[in-house]
């Protein structure tokens, strides 16, 4: 990922997580913390510049998937299940890269694409939680 795209991702993640910590409930804050942690660990787990399956990133994404699934199963909110679905698609991207030859740029872009959708689910879930809290 280029430096500009990495910066954009960091800004989007920071904005959504800041919003979650300011206006979200327990679920939003927990998922925001997990997304920040996964984002910090992911570059350390990357090994091959997406020229083949990134098993280290797959492990990070799998742990995040399990956490999102736990939140989904214990939450009364709709958005954690949506985020979990997007994270599952990220896992499927890694599995596809492990089983077929994929262009490195396409693999990297698709892996990041699903991350943006997980962040979007958090953001919209936080907006719904803030609106619910404002109603009383």
C-alpha positions in Angstrom: 0.0 0.0 0.0 1.4 3.4 -0.9 2.1 5.9 1.8 -0.8 8.1 0.7 -3.3 5.2 0.8 -1.9 4.1 4.2 -2.4 7.7 5.5 -5.9 7.8 4.1 -6.7 4.5 5.8 -5.3 5.7 9.1 -7.3 8.9 8.9 -10.5 7.0 8.2 -9.9 4.5 11.0 -8.9 7.3 13.4 -12.0 9.3 12.6 -14.4 6.3 13.0 -12.7 5.2 16.2 -12.7 8.7 17.7 -16.4 8.9 16.8 -17.0 5.5 18.5 -15.1 6.5 21.6 -17.0 9.8 21.9 -20.5 8.8 21.0 -20.7 5.0 21.1 -21.7 2.5 23.6 -19.8 -0.5 25.0 -19.9 -2.5 21.7 -18.7 0.4 19.6 -15.8 1.2 21.9 -14.8 -2.4 22.1 -14.8 -2.9 18.3 -13.0 0.4 17.8 -10.2 -0.7 20.2 -10.0 -4.1 18.4 -9.7 -2.4 15.0 -6.9 -0.1 16.2 -5.1 -3.1 17.7 -5.5 -5.1 14.5 -4.3 -2.2 12.4 -1.2 -1.8 14.5 -0.3 -5.5 14.5 -1.1 -6.1 10.8 2.1 -4.4 9.4 4.2 -6.5 11.8 2.5 -9.7 10.5 3.0 -8.9 6.8 5.7 -11.0 5.2 5.5 -11.2 1.4 4.1 -7.9 0.1 1.0 -9.8 -1.1 3.0 -11.9 -3.7 1.4 -14.9 -2.1 -1.0 -15.6 0.7 -0.3 -13.4 3.8 -0.7 -16.0 6.5 0.4 -13.6 9.3 -2.3 -11.1 8.3 -4.7 -14.0 7.9 -4.1 -14.8 11.6 -4.7 -11.2 12.7 -7.9 -11.0 10.6 -9.1 -14.4 12.0 -8.6 -13.2 15.5 -10.5 -10.0 14.7 -13.2 -12.1 13.0 -13.6 -14.2 16.2 -13.9 -11.0 18.3 -16.5 -9.5 16.0 -18.4 -12.7 16.1 -18.4 -12.6 19.9 -19.6 -9.0 19.9 -22.3 -9.9 17.3 -23.6 -12.8 19.4 -23.7 -10.8 22.6 -25.0 -7.5 21.3 -28.5 -6.3 20.7 -27.3 -4.1 17.9 -27.4 -4.9 14.1 -24.1 -3.4 13.0 -21.7 -5.9 14.6 -23.2 -8.7 12.4 -22.6 -6.6 9.3 -19.0 -5.9 10.4 -18.6 -9.6 11.0 -19.8 -10.4 7.5 -17.3 -8.0 6.0 -14.5 -9.4 8.1 -15.5 -12.9 6.9 -15.1 -11.7 3.3 -11.6 -10.5 4.2 -10.8 -14.0 5.5 -12.2 -15.5 2.2 -9.9 -13.1 0.3 -6.8 -14.6 2.1 -8.1 -18.1 1.5 -8.6 -17.4 -2.2 -5.0 -16.0 -2.4 -3.8 -19.2 -0.8 -5.5 -21.4 -3.3 -5.2 -19.5 -6.6 -2.6 -17.2 -8.2 -3.8 -13.6 -7.5 -2.1 -10.4 -8.7 -0.4 -8.9 -5.6 -2.0 -5.4 -6.1 -5.5 -6.9 -6.5 -5.0 -9.0 -3.4 -3.8 -6.1 -1.3 -6.5 -3.8 -2.5 -9.3 -6.3 -1.9 -8.0 -7.0 1.6 -8.0 -3.3 2.4 -11.4 -2.9 0.8 -13.1 -5.2 3.3 -11.4 -3.3 6.1 -13.0 0.0 5.0 -16.4 -1.7 5.1 -15.8 -3.0 8.6 -14.9 0.6 9.6 -18.0 1.9 7.8 -20.2 -0.6 9.8 -18.6 0.7 13.0 -19.2 4.3 12.0 -22.9 3.8 11.0 -23.4 1.7 14.1 -22.0 4.5 16.3 -24.3 7.0 14.6 -27.3 4.8 15.3 -26.2 4.4 19.0 -25.7 8.1 19.4 -29.2 8.7 17.9 -30.7 6.1 20.3 -28.9 7.7 23.3 -30.1 11.2 22.3 -33.7 10.0 22.2 -33.4 8.9 25.8 
